[in-house]
Amino acid sequence: MKPQFITILAALTAAALHAADSGFTLEKNDHGISVSVNGKAFASYVIDQANKPYLWPIYGPTGKAMTRAYPMQDASSEPKEQRDHPHHRGITFGHESIGGGTWKFPGTNEEWSAITGDEKHSGGGDTWHERMTFEEFMQNPKLALRGKQRLPMVASIRHREFTEAKADADKATIVELCDYLDPSGKRFLSEERRLTFLVISEMRAIDVDQTFTATDGEVRFADRKDAGLSIRIPSSMAVDSKQGGQIINSDGLTDKDAWGKPAKWCDYHGPVEGEHLGIAFLNHPASYRYPTRWHVRTYGLFTANPFAQHDYDPTLPDGTTTLKPGEHLKLHHRFLFHTGDAANAKIEAAWQQYAKETK
């Protein structure tokens, strides 16, 4: 174990890092690190409960939960139709087809028909989904074969270490190193992930800055719609819940019209436990392929995906991204948890300010 990591673990004891009722605090727990602001829970970063780390729960400026609870909790308040896609955990990152070497995601019916589910995959895999996804498929006779075919393709994003964890009156910062492992457990990619927790104009904010490095050979990020940084919004906020939820992007496109379109920001707002709240998702100009495309669904998935082009718009060329050995790719995003809709929260002005920050 590295000395720096030992120091961080020693600092993150059962007592908060910054023991005060004002400002930010960090606290180590059995599954990662929890963040509080002004003595109130903000978010928890979980590193060991799925095939990749995720942030959950996350609380907005009024103390309400700002993500769906399933599958971390089977909340009775969430209707059955909202307890889908178990890989949609809080805020997380994944990619359906990422890797190098001989790894290739099946693309044609002929390729799928040749797969039995007994294959051993190496060099890459699917970090978007998780084993639970395809175990559920296998319980459905109509999906059982596809579940068997895809289960062995599930790869993982493994927490390696926290290299920084600090909090003060103005912000909290967590820096993590992650290893991307193929289904056999061999690394094919590394990532440095910086999470910064802030309060901006009464909104709670989380910055996610990611640097991917091809540490183990060439890596391909395939053109797949199921890829990127995601949040699964509260069930009641979803457009399909028909309680007043709405999607709107920086170009004024709403709901289904916003899906797959590039925009500098996108906002999802609607009712949460008797209040009208929202989540603004901002893309920084320094981020790869800015402005990103948005895999934002009326049922509640909300993803920034710069990797797909043709999968969203068949008139566009294949958007597969290749990193040569040693090359880097950087993504920069900010989540803003706000009251009211995008206009009330002045999200355009918030993006203008964010865009000025150096990344």
C-alpha positions in Angstrom: 0.0 0.0 0.0 1.4 3.4 -0.9 2.3 5.8 1.9 0.1 8.5 0.5 -2.9 6.3 0.6 -2.1 5.2 4.2 -2.0 8.9 5.1 -5.5 9.5 3.5 -7.0 6.5 5.3 -5.6 7.6 8.6 -7.2 11.0 8.1 -10.5 9.6 7.1 -11.4 8.1 10.4 -14.8 7.7 12.0 -14.7 11.3 12.8 -15.2 13.8 10.0 -12.2 15.2 8.2 -13.4 18.7 8.8 -15.4 18.6 12.0 -17.6 21.6 11.9 -21.2 22.6 11.4 -20.3 25.0 8.6 -18.4 24.1 5.4 -17.7 20.7 4.0 -16.8 17.5 5.7 -15.6 14.1 4.5 -16.1 10.9 6.4 -14.8 7.4 5.7 -17.4 4.6 5.8 -17.4 0.8 5.1 -18.0 1.4 1.3 -16.2 4.6 0.4 -16.5 8.3 1.5 -19.5 10.4 2.4 -19.7 14.2 1.9 -21.6 16.7 4.1 -22.1 20.4 3.9 -23.0 22.6 6.8 -23.7 19.5 8.8 -26.1 18.0 6.3 -25.6 15.0 4.1 -24.7 15.8 0.4 -23.5 12.6 -1.2 -21.8 9.3 -0.8 -19.2 7.8 -3.1 -19.5 4.0 -3.2 -16.5 2.0 -4.4 -17.4 -1.7 -3.8 -21.0 -2.5 -4.4 -21.1 -2.9 -8.2 -18.8 -3.4 -11.1 -17.9 0.3 -11.0 -18.0 3.2 -8.4 -21.0 5.4 -8.2 -22.4 8.4 -6.2 -25.5 7.6 -4.2 -27.4 8.9 -2.4 -27.2 12.5 -3.5 -29.3 15.2 -1.8 -30.2 18.5 -3.3 -30.3 22.0 -1.8 -33.6 21.4 0.1 -32.5 18.0 1.4 -34.5 15.9 -1.1 -33.0 12.8 -2.7 -32.0 13.7 -6.3 -31.7 10.2 -7.8 -33.7 7.1 -8.1 -33.2 4.7 -5.1 -33.3 1.4 -7.1 -31.4 -0.9 -7.1 -29.6 0.3 -4.0 -32.9 0.3 -2.3 -36.2 -1.2 -3.5 -38.2 1.9 -2.5 -41.9 1.3 -2.3 -42.5 4.9 -3.5 -41.0 4.0 -6.9 -43.5 2.4 -9.2 -42.6 -1.0 -10.7 -42.0 0.4 -14.2 -39.3 2.6 -12.7 -37.4 -0.3 -11.2 -35.7 -1.1 -14.4 -32.1 -1.0 -15.7 -30.3 -2.0 -12.5 -27.0 -0.6 -13.9 -28.4 2.9 -13.6 -26.9 3.6 -10.1 -27.0 7.3 -9.0 -24.2 9.0 -10.8 -21.8 6.7 -12.6 -19.6 6.3 -15.7 -19.6 3.3 -18.1 -19.2 2.3 -21.7 -20.9 -0.6 -23.5 -17.9 -1.4 -25.7 -14.4 -0.2 -24.6 -11.1 -1.9 -25.0 -8.2 -2.9 -27.2 -6.5 -6.0 -28.5 -9.0 -8.5 -29.9 -12.0 -7.1 -28.1 -14.9 -6.4 -30.4 -18.6 -5.9 -29.5 -20.8 -8.0 -31.8 -22.4 -5.7 -34.4 -24.3 -7.9 -36.8 -26.9 -10.7 -36.5 -24.4 -13.1 -37.9 -21.9 -12.2 -35.2 -24.5 -12.6 -32.5 -25.7 -15.9 -33.8 -22.1 -17.2 -33.5 -21.9 -16.4 -29.8 -23.0 -19.1 -27.3 -22.2 -17.4 -24.0 -19.4 -19.8 -23.2 -16.7 -17.6 -24.7 -13.9 -16.0 -22.7 -13.6 -12.3 -23.6 -10.3 -10.4 -23.1 -8.8 -7.0 -23.9 -12.0 -5.0 -23.1 -15.6 -5.4 -22.4 -18.9 -3.7 -21.3 -18.6 -1.5 -18.2 -22.0 0.2 -18.8 -24.0 -2.8 -17.7 -23.5 -5.1 -14.8 -24.0 -8.7 -14.0 -27.5 -8.1 -12.5 -28.6 -6.7 -15.8 -28.1 -9.9 -17.7 -29.0 -12.2 -14.8 -32.5 -10.5 -15.0 -32.5 -11.1 -18.8 -31.8 -14.8 -18.2 -35.0 -15.0 -16.1 -37.1 -13.9 -19.1 -37.5 -16.6 -21.8 -37.6 -14.0 -24.5 -34.3 -12.5 -23.4 -32.5 -15.5 -21.9 -30.2 -16.2 -24.8 -29.1 -12.6 -25.1 -28.5 -12.5 -21.4 -26.3 -15.7 -21.6 -24.4 -14.2 -24.5 -23.8 -10.9 -22.8 -23.1 -11.8 -19.2 -19.5 -13.0 -20.0 -18.8 -9.6 -21.7 -19.3 -7.6 -18.4 -16.1 -5.8 -17.5 -15.4 -3.6 -14.4 -14.0 -0.3 -13.3 -12.1 -1.1 -10.2 -11.2 1.4 -7.5 -7.5 1.4 -7.0 -6.9 4.1 -4.4 -7.8 7.6 -3.3 -4.9 9.9 -3.9 -6.5 12.9 -2.4 -9.5 13.5 0.0 -9.9 16.9 1.6 -12.5 19.3 2.7 -12.7 23.0 3.8 -15.2 25.7 4.2 -15.6 26.1 0.4 -15.5 22.7 -1.1 -14.7 19.0 -0.8 -12.4 17.1 -3.2 -11.9 13.4 -3.8 -9.4 12.2 -6.3 -9.4 8.5 -7.2 -7.4 6.2 -9.5 -9.4 3.5 -11.3 -8.4 0.5 -13.3 -10.6 -0.8 -16.2 -10.5 -4.6 -16.1 -11.6 -7.1 -18.8 -13.8 -10.0 -17.7 -10.6 -12.0 -16.9 -9.4 -9.3 -14.5 -6.7 -7.9 -16.7 -6.3 -4.1 -16.9 -6.7 -2.4 -20.3 -7.2 1.3 -19.3 -6.6 3.6 -16.3 -8.5 6.7 -15.2 -7.9 9.5 -12.7 -11.3 10.8 -11.5 -11.6 14.1 -9.6 -14.9 14.8 -7.8 -15.4 18.3 -6.4 -18.4 19.2 -4.3 -19.5 22.8 -4.1 -22.3 25.2 -3.3 -22.9 27.7 -6.1 -25.7 30.4 -5.7 -27.7 28.2 -3.3 -27.3 25.2 -5.7 -25.4 22.1 -4.8 -22.8 21.2 -7.4 -20.6 18.2 -8.3 -17.8 18.6 -10.8 -16.6 15.3 -12.4 -13.2 15.7 -14.2 -12.0 12.5 -15.8 -8.6 11.7 -17.4 -8.4 8.4 -19.3 -5.0 7.0 -20.1 -4.1 4.1 -22.4 -1.7 2.6 -20.0 -1.8 -0.9 -21.4 -1.9 -0.6 -25.1 -4.3 0.9 -27.7 -7.9 1.5 -26.5 -11.0 1.9 -28.5 -14.1 3.7 -27.3 -16.8 2.4 -29.7 -19.6 4.5 -31.1 -22.3 3.2 -28.7 -25.3 5.1 -27.4 -25.0 3.4 -24.0 -21.9 5.2 -22.8 -20.8 8.2 -20.8 -21.3 9.9 -17.5 -24.9 9.3 -16.2 -27.4 10.1 -13.5 -30.7 8.3 -13.0 -33.1 11.0 -11.9 -35.8 10.7 -9.2 -38.7 8.6 -10.5 -41.3 11.3 -9.9 -39.3 13.8 -12.1 -39.3 11.5 -15.2 -41.3 12.8 -18.1 -43.0 9.4 -18.4 -44.3 9.6 -14.8 -46.6 12.4 -16.1 -46.3 14.5 -13.0 -44.9 17.6 -14.8 -41.3 16.6 -15.4 -39.5 18.1 -18.4 -36.2 17.8 -20.3 -34.8 21.0 -21.9 -31.4 21.6 -23.4 -29.4 24.8 -24.2 -30.9 25.0 -27.7 -34.5 24.9 -26.3 -35.2 21.3 -27.4 -37.5 19.5 -25.0 -38.3 15.9 -23.9 -37.8 13.3 -26.7 -36.5 16.0 -29.1 -33.4 16.5 -26.9 -32.3 12.8 -27.2 -29.0 12.3 -29.1 -28.6 16.0 -29.8 -25.4 18.0 -29.0 -25.8 20.8 -26.6 -23.6 22.7 -24.1 -26.0 21.8 -21.2 -29.2 19.9 -20.6 -31.6 20.1 -17.7 -34.2 17.7 -16.2 -36.7 19.2 -13.7 -39.9 18.1 -12.1 -41.6 17.2 -8.8 -39.7 15.6 -6.0 -41.6 15.0 -2.7 -43.8 18.0 -3.1 -41.2 20.4 -4.4 -40.2 21.3 -8.0 -36.5 20.6 -8.3 -34.1 20.1 -11.1 -30.7 18.7 -12.3 -28.7 20.7 -14.7 -25.8 18.8 -16.4 -23.2 21.1 -17.9 -20.5 20.2 -20.5 -17.2 22.2 -20.3 -15.7 23.5 -23.6 -12.5 21.8 -22.8 -14.2 18.4 -22.6 -13.7 15.9 -25.5 -16.0 16.5 -28.4 -17.7 19.4 -26.8 -20.7 20.0 -27.2 -21.5 16.5 -26.1 -24.5 14.5 -27.2 -27.2 13.7 -24.6 -28.5 10.2 -24.1 -31.4 11.6 -22.1 -34.6 9.6 -21.8 -38.1 10.5 -20.8 -38.1 7.5 -18.5 -35.3 9.0 -16.4 -31.8 8.2 -17.8 -29.7 11.3 -18.2 -26.3 10.8 -19.8 -23.6 13.0 -21.4 -22.1 10.8 -24.2 -19.3 12.2 -26.5 -18.4 8.8 -27.9 -21.5 8.1 -30.1 -22.3 9.8 -33.4 -23.6 7.2 -35.9 -25.5 5.4 -33.1 -27.6 8.6 -32.5 -27.7 9.9 -36.1 -27.3 7.3 -38.9 -26.3 10.1 -41.3 -23.1 10.7 -39.4 -19.9 8.6 -39.7 -18.8 6.1 -37.1 -17.5 8.0 -34.1 -15.2 5.4 -32.5 -12.4 7.0 -30.6 -9.0 5.4 -30.5 -6.3 6.1 -27.9 -2.8 5.0 -28.8 -0.5 3.7 -26.0 0.2 6.5 -23.5 -2.4 8.9 -24.9 -5.1 10.7 -22.8 -8.7 11.7 -23.2 -10.4 14.2 -20.8 -14.0 14.8 -19.9 -15.3 17.7 -17.8 -18.8 18.0 -16.5 -20.7 19.8 -13.7 -24.0 18.7 -12.1 -26.1 21.5 -10.6 -28.9 20.5 -8.2 -31.4 23.4 -8.1 -34.9 24.5 -7.2 -37.4 25.4 -9.9 -36.9 24.9 -13.7 -33.9 25.8 -15.8 -35.0 29.4 -16.4 -35.7 30.0 -12.7 -32.3 28.6 -11.8 -30.5 30.7 -14.5 -28.7 27.6 -15.9 -27.5 29.4 -19.0 -25.7 32.0 -16.8 -24.4 29.2 -14.7 -22.9 27.5 -17.8 -21.4 30.8 -18.9 -19.6 31.0 -15.6 -18.5 27.4 -15.7 -17.2 27.7 -19.2 -14.8 30.4 -18.0 -13.1 28.1 -15.6 -9.7 26.6 -16.6 -9.6 22.9 -17.1 
